[in-house]
């Protein structure tokens, strides 16, 4: 097995990793391995969010998405 050294990790990321590992009863190293494994080897079988968004048709105008602000409404 290979080794991977990651440098210059922000303190808050290290803290979050430490907390998550403790909650799951793992060492930080084991938690890091699990995160990498889950993220890189898990396949949902579907398109990525980026691909999904890119597949949306480019129709309409931005103004179509603006909610009207002058609708009448009851005030009590």
FENPENOR-V755142 format. One record per residue. RES is the residue in one letter. PHI is phi in degrees with one decimal (* if undefined). Layout:
BEGIN
res=RES phi=PHI
res=RES phi=PHI
END
This chain:
BEGIN
res=X phi=*
res=X phi=-86.9
res=X phi=-111.2
res=X phi=-129.7
res=X phi=-110.6
res=X phi=-114.8
res=X phi=-109.5
res=X phi=58.9
res=X phi=-88.1
res=X phi=-62.1
res=X phi=-55.8
res=X phi=-67.9
res=X phi=-70.0
res=X phi=-62.5
res=X phi=-60.9
res=X phi=-63.3
res=X phi=-63.8
res=X phi=-62.4
res=X phi=-65.3
res=X phi=-62.5
res=X phi=-62.7
res=X phi=-63.8
res=X phi=-61.1
res=X phi=-97.9
res=X phi=69.0
res=X phi=-122.7
res=X phi=-74.8
res=X phi=-61.1
res=X phi=-64.5
res=X phi=-64.3
res=X phi=-65.6
res=X phi=-60.8
res=X phi=-60.0
res=X phi=-64.5
res=X phi=-61.7
res=X phi=-62.3
res=X phi=-61.0
res=X phi=-62.1
res=X phi=-72.2
res=X phi=-90.9
res=X phi=-107.5
res=X phi=-80.0
res=X phi=-123.8
res=X phi=-83.2
res=X phi=82.3
res=X phi=-106.8
res=X phi=-70.2
res=X phi=-68.4
res=X phi=-58.9
res=X phi=-61.9
res=X phi=-65.7
res=X phi=-61.4
res=X phi=-64.0
res=X phi=-68.2
res=X phi=-84.1
res=X phi=-71.0
res=X phi=-66.8
res=X phi=-93.1
res=X phi=-127.6
res=X phi=80.1
res=X phi=-119.9
res=X phi=-57.5
res=X phi=-63.2
res=X phi=-64.1
res=X phi=-98.2
res=X phi=-84.5
res=X phi=-76.1
res=X phi=-65.3
res=X phi=-101.4
res=X phi=-106.9
res=X phi=-70.9
res=X phi=-68.9
res=X phi=-150.9
res=X phi=-73.5
res=X phi=-121.9
res=X phi=-108.1
END
